[in-house]
Amino acid sequence: MQAGLLIVAAAFLTSILSGVFGMAGGLVFMGVLAWILPVATALALHGVIQFASNLWRVILHRVHVAWPVLLWFGIGAAASIGFFSLMLFTPTKFYVFLGLGLMPILVWLPEKWLALDASNRWHALGGGFVSTGLALVSGVSGPVTDLLFIHTKLNRHQVVATKAVMQAIGHASKILVYGALLLGTRAREVIPLSVTAIAVLASMAGIMVGGHILDRISDAHFRASRRWIVTIIGATFLYQAIEIAIG
């Protein structure tokens, strides 16, 4: 019961974060789930709830989605799903927390090192492959997809809306690979389907709250704040990975 309440609360609060910045919420939510549940189950549940959350964000901001950039990203994502489905890889808490901890480093790379543009088909193709692969290993890939928008001319609403589609694709990949685990008897004893359904609704509500906050901040605050937010979150998870490694 306590685990269910924590999951629902985390789904709501982290979706507000994602609704405002288009990232960071998924990082925190994956960390909470990995702390409570077995890793593969956490990846599957994170995929279901975050897919619904991102799909709802797409619906709310659908007029701002830059659809042309998504075709090649989707092809890269499909290739990644096929590749990782053939690999014999078992995710662990260490790999999840290490991935969550190191990924925010990407937001500090000098822009001239990675002059990426989501409207470039090859950048989008590579981004779809890499980000989906990371989603399958660590649960999230927000900072990677964020790199695709460094040199685009999209405004904050377009970035949040288009990234929501990209993130939904990554979360769908986790459902395809790990989703069957949620239907097992053991998983349903820990996380009943009713908790999953309530968490999905909570995430949708959080996205709506975040959307209202997004309308009230400037592009400058939007870009400056999220870099520091994901860095603090990443440092916390990196500490958790180090504790697991030495413990």
Backbone as CSV, one residue per row, in Angstrom:
resi,resn,N_x,N_y,N_z,CA_x,CA_y,CA_z,C_x,C_y,C_z
1,MET,0.834,-1.210,0.000,0.000,0.000,0.000,0.863,1.252,0.000
2,GLN,1.890,1.277,0.867,2.772,2.433,0.931,3.524,2.617,-0.379
3,ALA,3.955,1.493,-0.987,4.663,1.573,-2.263,3.753,2.155,-3.337
4,GLY,2.483,1.732,-3.337,1.536,2.250,-4.316,1.304,3.739,-4.171
5,LEU,1.145,4.205,-2.939,0.948,5.639,-2.700,2.162,6.444,-3.136
6,LEU,3.348,5.918,-2.845,4.579,6.605,-3.231,4.695,6.694,-4.745
7,ILE,4.336,5.621,-5.445,4.409,5.612,-6.907,3.435,6.626,-7.507
8,VAL,2.217,6.680,-6.976,1.217,7.634,-7.487,1.669,9.070,-7.236
9,ALA,2.155,9.347,-6.016,2.631,10.698,-5.700,3.812,11.082,-6.574
10,ALA,4.741,10.147,-6.770,5.912,10.429,-7.599,5.513,10.660,-9.044
11,ALA,4.526,9.895,-9.534,4.053,10.068,-10.910,3.494,11.473,-11.114
12,PHE,2.740,11.963,-10.134,2.147,13.299,-10.242,3.209,14.393,-10.185
13,LEU,4.062,14.343,-9.171,5.039,15.416,-8.965,6.092,15.463,-10.066
14,THR,6.564,14.290,-10.497,7.591,14.290,-11.540,7.011,14.678,-12.895
15,SER,5.723,14.431,-13.115,5.093,14.859,-14.363,4.954,16.375,-14.421
16,ILE,4.780,17.019,-13.268,4.790,18.486,-13.249,6.147,18.984,-13.733
17,LEU,7.211,18.361,-13.241,8.563,18.737,-13.642,8.749,18.561,-15.147
18,SER,8.292,17.429,-15.678,8.402,17.183,-17.112,7.528,18.142,-17.909
19,GLY,6.363,18.467,-17.377,5.469,19.372,-18.069,6.045,20.770,-18.216
20,VAL,6.891,21.154,-17.260,7.508,22.484,-17.305,8.761,22.488,-18.174
21,PHE,9.632,21.509,-17.979,10.942,21.542,-18.630,11.124,20.522,-19.750
22,GLY,10.159,19.621,-19.931,10.291,18.627,-20.977,11.317,17.556,-20.650
23,MET,11.815,17.545,-19.439,12.814,16.574,-19.000,12.875,16.579,-17.472
24,ALA,13.788,15.783,-16.911,14.056,15.715,-15.470,13.026,14.892,-14.704
25,GLY,11.742,15.038,-15.017,10.736,14.269,-14.314,10.927,12.773,-14.493
26,GLY,11.228,12.358,-15.715,11.452,10.941,-15.987,12.656,10.393,-15.250
27,LEU,13.695,11.228,-15.108,14.889,10.825,-14.356,14.535,10.501,-12.910
28,VAL,13.818,11.424,-12.291,13.467,11.256,-10.883,12.533,10.063,-10.706
29,PHE,11.549,9.956,-11.568,10.567,8.878,-11.434,11.217,7.503,-11.611
30,MET,12.150,7.394,-12.566,12.842,6.126,-12.763,13.662,5.781,-11.528
31,GLY,14.293,6.762,-10.914,15.063,6.521,-9.703,14.192,6.018,-8.565
32,VAL,12.996,6.610,-8.417,12.066,6.181,-7.368,11.633,4.732,-7.595
33,LEU,11.287,4.405,-8.833,10.834,3.044,-9.136,11.946,2.021,-8.955
34,ALA,13.170,2.378,-9.374,14.299,1.449,-9.230,14.635,1.223,-7.762
35,TRP,14.344,2.203,-6.932,14.593,2.086,-5.495,13.571,1.147,-4.846
36,ILE,12.326,1.164,-5.349,11.248,0.382,-4.754,11.155,-1.032,-5.322
37,LEU,11.325,-1.164,-6.652,10.996,-2.406,-7.354,12.222,-3.089,-7.958
38,PRO,12.100,-4.369,-8.343,13.136,-5.005,-9.157,13.331,-4.210,-10.449
39,VAL,14.549,-4.177,-10.957,14.880,-3.264,-12.050,14.022,-3.486,-13.290
40,ALA,13.903,-4.717,-13.752,13.140,-4.974,-14.973,11.676,-4.562,-14.810
41,THR,11.108,-4.826,-13.635,9.730,-4.411,-13.361,9.630,-2.895,-13.322
42,ALA,10.637,-2.242,-12.729,10.653,-0.777,-12.677,10.713,-0.185,-14.081
43,LEU,11.532,-0.791,-14.957,11.638,-0.306,-16.334,10.304,-0.443,-17.059
44,ALA,9.632,-1.570,-16.853,8.351,-1.791,-17.509,7.291,-0.812,-17.004
45,LEU,7.188,-0.657,-15.686,6.194,0.244,-15.111,6.479,1.690,-15.504
46,HIS,7.752,2.059,-15.481,8.148,3.404,-15.910,7.727,3.626,-17.356
47,GLY,7.902,2.598,-18.193,7.516,2.715,-19.594,6.033,2.969,-19.760
48,VAL,5.209,2.225,-19.030,3.755,2.363,-19.150,3.294,3.751,-18.703
49,ILE,3.729,4.157,-17.510,3.259,5.422,-16.951,3.799,6.612,-17.728
50,GLN,5.087,6.569,-18.073,5.675,7.687,-18.799,5.192,7.756,-20.244
51,PHE,4.871,6.609,-20.832,4.292,6.631,-22.177,2.964,7.376,-22.150
52,ALA,2.125,7.037,-21.178,0.836,7.711,-21.057,1.016,9.196,-20.771
53,SER,1.981,9.520,-19.899,2.246,10.908,-19.547,2.690,11.707,-20.762
54,ASN,3.629,11.142,-21.526,4.129,11.849,-22.707,3.077,11.933,-23.806
55,LEU,2.278,10.866,-23.948,1.213,10.902,-24.943,0.199,11.995,-24.608
56,TRP,-0.101,12.152,-23.320,-1.012,13.211,-22.887,-0.400,14.582,-23.143
57,ARG,0.904,14.700,-22.928,1.590,15.966,-23.205,1.516,16.289,-24.698
58,VAL,1.659,15.259,-25.534,1.552,15.456,-26.987,0.157,15.962,-27.346
59,ILE,-0.869,15.364,-26.733,-2.248,15.771,-27.023,-2.470,17.227,-26.613
60,LEU,-1.970,17.596,-25.439,-2.168,18.961,-24.944,-1.426,19.993,-25.792
61,HIS,-0.257,19.606,-26.316,0.576,20.552,-27.067,0.685,20.171,-28.544
62,ARG,-0.301,19.447,-29.055,-0.200,18.864,-30.392,0.012,19.908,-31.485
63,VAL,-0.503,21.107,-31.298,-0.338,22.129,-32.334,1.105,22.609,-32.431
64,HIS,1.918,22.294,-31.415,3.304,22.750,-31.405,4.293,21.668,-31.848
65,VAL,3.817,20.441,-32.073,4.725,19.349,-32.439,5.315,19.588,-33.824
66,ALA,6.646,19.466,-33.922,7.329,19.578,-35.208,7.407,18.169,-35.823
67,TRP,6.332,17.753,-36.449,6.212,16.377,-36.933,7.285,15.969,-37.950
68,PRO,7.736,16.854,-38.840,8.719,16.422,-39.854,10.015,15.849,-39.272
69,VAL,10.388,16.274,-38.061,11.672,15.792,-37.508,11.549,14.390,-36.922
70,LEU,10.325,13.879,-36.805,10.114,12.632,-36.065,10.229,11.364,-36.910
71,LEU,10.131,11.467,-38.232,10.182,10.280,-39.078,11.503,9.543,-38.926
72,TRP,12.614,10.261,-39.082,13.926,9.617,-39.014,14.274,9.198,-37.592
73,PHE,13.811,9.971,-36.622,14.005,9.575,-35.224,13.314,8.238,-34.965
74,GLY,12.112,8.068,-35.493,11.368,6.830,-35.307,12.047,5.640,-35.963
75,ILE,12.665,5.840,-37.122,13.383,4.762,-37.793,14.579,4.324,-36.948
76,GLY,15.301,5.297,-36.405,16.436,4.972,-35.534,15.993,4.240,-34.284
77,ALA,14.865,4.641,-33.728,14.336,3.994,-32.532,13.953,2.542,-32.826
78,ALA,13.320,2.298,-33.969,12.929,0.940,-34.342,14.157,0.045,-34.497
79,ALA,15.222,0.589,-35.090,16.460,-0.181,-35.246,17.058,-0.527,-33.891
80,SER,16.974,0.400,-32.955,17.516,0.170,-31.612,16.728,-0.912,-30.881
81,ILE,15.411,-0.888,-31.004,14.574,-1.910,-30.371,14.947,-3.289,-30.911
82,GLY,15.123,-3.386,-32.226,15.511,-4.648,-32.828,16.865,-5.126,-32.348
83,PHE,17.811,-4.196,-32.233,19.168,-4.544,-31.796,19.177,-5.048,-30.357
84,PHE,18.546,-4.314,-29.443,18.580,-4.684,-28.032,17.701,-5.890,-27.725
85,SER,16.708,-6.156,-28.574,15.886,-7.351,-28.382,16.697,-8.614,-28.635
86,LEU,17.749,-8.497,-29.441,18.592,-9.644,-29.760,19.719,-9.844,-28.752
87,MET,19.969,-8.822,-27.936,21.059,-8.903,-26.963,20.607,-9.585,-25.675
88,LEU,21.522,-10.341,-25.072,21.253,-10.969,-23.772,21.770,-10.047,-22.683
89,PHE,20.978,-9.012,-22.379,21.400,-8.010,-21.398,20.385,-7.943,-20.274
90,THR,20.875,-8.057,-19.056,20.004,-7.961,-17.882,20.338,-6.684,-17.115
91,PRO,19.438,-5.705,-17.087,19.715,-4.454,-16.365,19.778,-4.677,-14.864
92,THR,20.638,-3.933,-14.187,20.760,-3.995,-12.725,20.587,-2.599,-12.154
93,LYS,20.408,-2.530,-10.831,20.265,-1.226,-10.179,21.508,-0.368,-10.406
94,PHE,22.692,-0.999,-10.409,23.914,-0.235,-10.625,23.897,0.446,-11.984
95,TYR,23.554,-0.305,-13.040,23.532,0.279,-14.382,22.478,1.373,-14.501
96,VAL,21.332,1.151,-13.868,20.273,2.160,-13.924,20.724,3.449,-13.257
97,PHE,21.226,3.359,-12.017,21.647,4.569,-11.306,22.873,5.209,-11.953
98,LEU,23.767,4.397,-12.515,24.924,4.953,-13.213,24.473,5.730,-14.441
99,GLY,23.547,5.145,-15.196,23.027,5.849,-16.365,22.302,7.126,-15.995
100,LEU,21.476,7.055,-14.949,20.753,8.248,-14.486,21.718,9.319,-13.985
101,GLY,22.834,8.876,-13.384,23.790,9.829,-12.824,24.674,10.481,-13.863
102,LEU,25.070,9.723,-14.885,26.004,10.250,-15.885,25.325,11.021,-17.011
103,MET,24.080,10.688,-17.296,23.417,11.303,-18.438,23.350,12.830,-18.384
104,PRO,23.116,13.438,-17.205,23.061,14.903,-17.165,24.364,15.595,-17.569
105,ILE,25.477,14.860,-17.573,26.734,15.463,-18.023,26.590,16.003,-19.441
106,LEU,25.742,15.354,-20.224,25.572,15.741,-21.625,25.095,17.174,-21.786
107,VAL,24.331,17.679,-20.818,23.801,19.039,-20.965,24.886,20.091,-20.796
108,TRP,26.078,19.700,-20.292,27.168,20.645,-20.101,28.211,20.587,-21.213
109,LEU,28.056,19.671,-22.162,29.014,19.617,-23.267,28.941,20.897,-24.084
110,PRO,30.101,21.454,-24.466,30.083,22.661,-25.307,29.283,22.415,-26.581
111,GLU,28.448,23.355,-26.936,27.567,23.176,-28.086,28.334,22.919,-29.380
112,LYS,29.558,23.478,-29.485,30.329,23.281,-30.715,30.832,21.849,-30.855
113,TRP,30.858,21.081,-29.750,31.276,19.680,-29.821,30.211,18.824,-30.497
114,LEU,28.968,19.136,-30.236,27.861,18.371,-30.789,26.863,19.337,-31.423
115,ALA,27.161,19.740,-32.616,26.302,20.696,-33.315,25.129,19.950,-33.943
116,LEU,24.247,19.449,-33.098,23.152,18.612,-33.566,21.899,19.426,-33.851
117,ASP,21.141,18.952,-34.812,19.908,19.618,-35.213,18.881,18.535,-35.536
118,ALA,17.788,18.518,-34.805,16.770,17.482,-34.984,16.193,17.463,-36.393
119,SER,16.275,18.579,-37.099,15.740,18.627,-38.457,16.664,17.980,-39.481
120,ASN,17.905,17.644,-39.056,18.839,16.919,-39.915,18.511,15.424,-39.810
121,ARG,18.213,14.785,-40.936,17.737,13.399,-40.895,18.739,12.447,-40.255
122,TRP,20.041,12.681,-40.484,21.052,11.777,-39.926,21.212,11.977,-38.424
123,HIS,21.105,13.211,-37.988,21.145,13.484,-36.554,19.939,12.851,-35.866
124,ALA,18.773,12.991,-36.475,17.551,12.423,-35.904,17.609,10.897,-35.894
125,LEU,18.142,10.310,-36.957,18.260,8.854,-37.042,19.179,8.319,-35.943
126,GLY,20.368,8.928,-35.810,21.307,8.514,-34.766,20.753,8.771,-33.378
127,GLY,20.086,9.910,-33.208,19.502,10.232,-31.914,18.427,9.241,-31.516
128,GLY,17.619,8.797,-32.474,16.585,7.812,-32.190,17.173,6.480,-31.751
129,PHE,18.276,6.075,-32.398,18.913,4.798,-32.048,19.539,4.865,-30.655
130,VAL,20.337,5.912,-30.405,21.060,6.019,-29.129,20.109,6.252,-27.962
131,SER,19.176,7.158,-28.112,18.286,7.490,-26.992,17.385,6.316,-26.633
132,THR,16.914,5.584,-27.628,16.064,4.424,-27.339,16.876,3.327,-26.668
133,GLY,18.121,3.143,-27.093,18.996,2.166,-26.445,19.223,2.508,-24.983
134,LEU,19.465,3.777,-24.697,19.666,4.194,-23.307,18.395,4.028,-22.486
135,ALA,17.246,4.260,-23.108,15.977,4.064,-22.398,15.812,2.609,-21.985
136,LEU,16.261,1.688,-22.823,16.134,0.267,-22.515,17.116,-0.183,-21.440
137,VAL,18.248,0.517,-21.321,19.274,0.128,-20.354,19.086,0.818,-19.004
138,SER,18.841,2.142,-19.037,18.761,2.903,-17.791,17.365,3.431,-17.494
139,GLY,16.475,3.350,-18.469,15.105,3.786,-18.237,14.770,5.147,-18.791
140,VAL,15.767,6.013,-18.986,15.507,7.367,-19.472,16.532,7.755,-20.536
141,SER,16.173,8.781,-21.292,17.087,9.257,-22.333,16.886,10.739,-22.629
142,GLY,16.199,11.437,-21.711,15.875,12.844,-21.936,17.048,13.731,-22.309
143,PRO,18.173,13.678,-21.559,19.305,14.535,-21.911,19.879,14.253,-23.292
144,VAL,19.729,13.019,-23.785,20.224,12.690,-25.119,19.347,13.328,-26.184
145,THR,18.026,13.155,-26.057,17.136,13.780,-27.031,17.218,15.296,-26.947
146,ASP,17.542,15.806,-25.759,17.675,17.253,-25.605,18.792,17.811,-26.483
147,LEU,19.849,17.013,-26.692,20.968,17.451,-27.521,20.539,17.725,-28.961
148,LEU,19.496,17.047,-29.401,19.034,17.225,-30.777,18.436,18.609,-31.013
149,PHE,18.164,19.330,-29.936,17.506,20.624,-30.082,18.446,21.804,-29.837
150,ILE,19.744,21.527,-29.732,20.697,22.595,-29.453,20.692,23.648,-30.555
151,HIS,20.668,23.211,-31.801,20.779,24.151,-32.919,19.508,24.255,-33.746
152,THR,18.377,23.935,-33.138,17.113,24.159,-33.830,16.555,25.521,-33.420
153,LYS,15.598,25.997,-34.180,15.015,27.310,-33.903,13.619,27.183,-33.289
154,LEU,13.367,26.034,-32.664,12.063,25.819,-32.059,11.940,26.593,-30.747
155,ASN,10.740,27.069,-30.439,10.523,27.747,-29.164,10.270,26.719,-28.064
156,ARG,10.060,27.187,-26.831,9.960,26.268,-25.699,8.773,25.327,-25.827
157,HIS,7.643,25.815,-26.367,6.482,24.945,-26.533,6.746,23.863,-27.579
158,GLN,7.423,24.215,-28.655,7.739,23.235,-29.694,8.738,22.194,-29.190
159,VAL,9.705,22.636,-28.382,10.682,21.700,-27.819,9.990,20.690,-26.912
160,VAL,9.153,21.181,-26.004,8.460,20.291,-25.066,7.549,19.324,-25.818
161,ALA,6.803,19.809,-26.797,5.853,18.972,-27.529,6.559,17.927,-28.386
162,THR,7.590,18.332,-29.119,8.292,17.400,-29.999,9.084,16.382,-29.196
163,LYS,9.692,16.819,-28.111,10.407,15.881,-27.247,9.457,14.894,-26.601
164,ALA,8.230,15.309,-26.352,7.254,14.402,-25.752,7.000,13.211,-26.681
165,VAL,6.925,13.460,-27.986,6.746,12.364,-28.937,7.960,11.451,-28.920
166,MET,9.163,12.043,-28.927,10.390,11.248,-28.893,10.462,10.396,-27.632
167,GLN,10.113,10.996,-26.506,10.134,10.266,-25.248,9.079,9.160,-25.223
168,ALA,7.922,9.433,-25.809,6.875,8.415,-25.876,7.367,7.202,-26.662
169,ILE,8.136,7.436,-27.712,8.696,6.336,-28.495,9.661,5.512,-27.637
170,GLY,10.507,6.193,-26.859,11.444,5.491,-25.986,10.737,4.676,-24.925
171,HIS,9.678,5.217,-24.353,8.938,4.497,-23.314,8.156,3.327,-23.911
172,ALA,7.679,3.501,-25.133,6.999,2.393,-25.804,7.957,1.225,-26.013
173,SER,9.227,1.532,-26.259,10.218,0.466,-26.447,10.375,-0.367,-25.180
174,LYS,10.301,0.278,-24.016,10.404,-0.465,-22.753,9.192,-1.356,-22.531
175,ILE,8.038,-0.892,-22.974,6.830,-1.712,-22.860,6.971,-2.950,-23.733
176,LEU,7.502,-2.779,-24.944,7.671,-3.907,-25.856,8.647,-4.939,-25.298
177,VAL,9.742,-4.461,-24.698,10.799,-5.366,-24.242,10.509,-5.950,-22.868
178,TYR,10.011,-5.121,-21.943,9.838,-5.564,-20.550,8.389,-5.670,-20.093
179,GLY,7.457,-5.223,-20.907,6.076,-5.067,-20.462,5.404,-6.329,-19.969
180,ALA,5.780,-7.478,-20.518,5.143,-8.735,-20.107,5.331,-9.013,-18.617
181,LEU,6.403,-8.448,-18.036,6.671,-8.676,-16.608,5.549,-8.144,-15.723
182,LEU,4.891,-7.082,-16.159,3.835,-6.475,-15.340,2.596,-7.361,-15.250
183,LEU,2.485,-8.336,-16.163,1.318,-9.207,-16.159,1.529,-10.448,-15.299
184,GLY,2.765,-10.638,-14.814,3.052,-11.791,-13.965,2.404,-11.657,-12.601
185,THR,2.161,-12.794,-11.973,1.496,-12.811,-10.663,2.286,-12.052,-9.619
186,ARG,3.606,-12.238,-9.615,4.442,-11.590,-8.598,4.398,-10.074,-8.729
187,ALA,4.478,-9.584,-9.964,4.450,-8.143,-10.181,3.101,-7.552,-9.781
188,ARG,2.024,-8.248,-10.082,0.689,-7.736,-9.749,0.434,-7.727,-8.251
189,GLU,1.125,-8.605,-7.517,1.002,-8.589,-6.057,1.672,-7.347,-5.478
190,VAL,2.784,-6.949,-6.082,3.511,-5.768,-5.605,2.849,-4.495,-6.104
191,ILE,2.555,-4.455,-7.405,1.946,-3.280,-8.028,0.671,-3.704,-8.738
192,PRO,-0.493,-3.626,-8.054,-1.762,-3.986,-8.697,-2.016,-3.101,-9.925
193,LEU,-2.782,-3.625,-10.865,-3.101,-2.857,-12.067,-3.839,-1.565,-11.725
194,SER,-4.585,-1.581,-10.610,-5.310,-0.367,-10.206,-4.337,0.756,-9.843
195,VAL,-3.204,0.403,-9.224,-2.190,1.401,-8.882,-1.577,1.984,-10.152
196,THR,-1.304,1.108,-11.119,-0.766,1.579,-12.394,-1.729,2.549,-13.062
197,ALA,-3.019,2.213,-13.055,-4.027,3.072,-13.685,-4.118,4.423,-12.990
198,ILE,-4.099,4.426,-11.657,-4.169,5.683,-10.903,-2.911,6.513,-11.144
199,ALA,-1.755,5.843,-11.218,-0.497,6.553,-11.476,-0.506,7.196,-12.855
200,VAL,-1.116,6.515,-13.824,-1.237,7.089,-15.173,-2.076,8.360,-15.120
201,LEU,-3.209,8.314,-14.429,-4.069,9.493,-14.296,-3.346,10.613,-13.550
202,ALA,-2.583,10.247,-12.520,-1.832,11.248,-11.759,-0.793,11.919,-12.634
203,SER,-0.145,11.140,-13.506,0.863,11.715,-14.397,0.223,12.687,-15.390
204,MET,-0.973,12.348,-15.862,-1.684,13.246,-16.784,-2.044,14.552,-16.090
205,ALA,-2.489,14.442,-14.830,-2.823,15.648,-14.069,-1.573,16.502,-13.859
206,GLY,-0.448,15.849,-13.570,0.799,16.579,-13.378,1.232,17.317,-14.629
207,ILE,1.034,16.685,-15.790,1.384,17.323,-17.057,0.560,18.592,-17.267
208,MET,-0.720,18.541,-16.911,-1.581,19.720,-17.069,-1.127,20.859,-16.164
209,VAL,-0.770,20.521,-14.921,-0.262,21.545,-13.998,1.041,22.127,-14.542
210,GLY,1.929,21.243,-15.013,3.196,21.717,-15.568,3.000,22.601,-16.776
211,GLY,2.003,22.288,-17.602,1.722,23.100,-18.780,1.319,24.514,-18.417
212,HIS,0.547,24.667,-17.344,0.147,26.007,-16.891,1.372,26.798,-16.403
213,ILE,2.287,26.105,-15.721,3.512,26.775,-15.256,4.374,27.176,-16.446
214,LEU,4.460,26.290,-17.462,5.267,26.565,-18.660,4.822,27.847,-19.347
215,ASP,3.506,28.088,-19.360,2.982,29.298,-20.003,3.423,30.571,-19.303
216,ARG,3.899,30.449,-18.056,4.208,31.635,-17.252,5.705,31.900,-17.102
217,ILE,6.546,31.088,-17.752,7.988,31.338,-17.682,8.504,31.744,-19.057
218,SER,9.637,32.403,-19.074,10.219,32.870,-20.332,11.106,31.790,-20.938
219,ASP,11.447,31.951,-22.222,12.361,31.007,-22.872,13.718,31.004,-22.180
220,ALA,14.158,32.179,-21.718,15.476,32.288,-21.071,15.501,31.486,-19.765
221,HIS,14.468,31.642,-18.943,14.395,30.887,-17.691,14.248,29.397,-17.966
222,PHE,13.483,29.081,-19.004,13.269,27.683,-19.379,14.596,26.993,-19.699
223,ARG,15.448,27.636,-20.496,16.705,27.011,-20.921,17.735,26.993,-19.800
224,ALA,17.770,28.035,-18.989,18.786,28.118,-17.936,18.489,27.184,-16.768
225,SER,17.244,27.082,-16.377,16.897,26.330,-15.178,17.064,24.836,-15.332
226,ARG,16.668,24.294,-16.485,16.648,22.837,-16.599,18.037,22.224,-16.582
227,ARG,19.062,22.977,-17.017,20.429,22.446,-16.974,20.855,22.165,-15.537
228,TRP,20.566,23.096,-14.639,20.946,22.912,-13.231,20.086,21.874,-12.543
229,ILE,18.833,21.796,-12.915,17.938,20.819,-12.298,18.409,19.401,-12.587
230,VAL,18.697,19.089,-13.851,19.114,17.721,-14.177,20.494,17.414,-13.611
231,THR,21.341,18.435,-13.443,22.670,18.208,-12.873,22.570,17.787,-11.411
232,ILE,21.749,18.476,-10.649,21.559,18.130,-9.232,20.963,16.732,-9.104
233,ILE,19.977,16.437,-9.937,19.355,15.112,-9.918,20.385,14.044,-10.285
234,GLY,21.176,14.302,-11.321,22.183,13.346,-11.757,23.224,13.072,-10.691
235,ALA,23.659,14.108,-10.002,24.658,13.933,-8.945,24.120,13.031,-7.833
236,THR,22.847,13.166,-7.529,22.221,12.325,-6.501,22.241,10.860,-6.908
237,PHE,21.883,10.586,-8.155,21.855,9.199,-8.625,23.259,8.621,-8.798
238,LEU,24.215,9.457,-9.174,25.586,8.976,-9.302,26.113,8.535,-7.940
239,TYR,25.733,9.268,-6.898,26.113,8.889,-5.531,25.509,7.529,-5.177
240,GLN,24.267,7.301,-5.591,23.619,6.013,-5.336,24.353,4.890,-6.048
241,ALA,24.801,5.131,-7.279,25.528,4.107,-8.036,26.856,3.772,-7.350
242,ILE,27.538,4.801,-6.857,28.816,4.582,-6.162,28.599,3.782,-4.883
243,GLU,27.516,4.089,-4.156,27.203,3.340,-2.945,26.960,1.868,-3.241
244,ILE,26.245,1.604,-4.346,25.984,0.210,-4.735,27.287,-0.504,-5.103
245,ALA,28.158,0.213,-5.826,29.423,-0.389,-6.284,30.354,-0.757,-5.129
246,ILE,30.399,0.119,-4.114,31.342,-0.130,-3.009,30.679,-0.913,-1.873
247,GLY,29.337,-1.035,-1.946,28.634,-1.718,-0.868,28.540,-3.202,-1.081
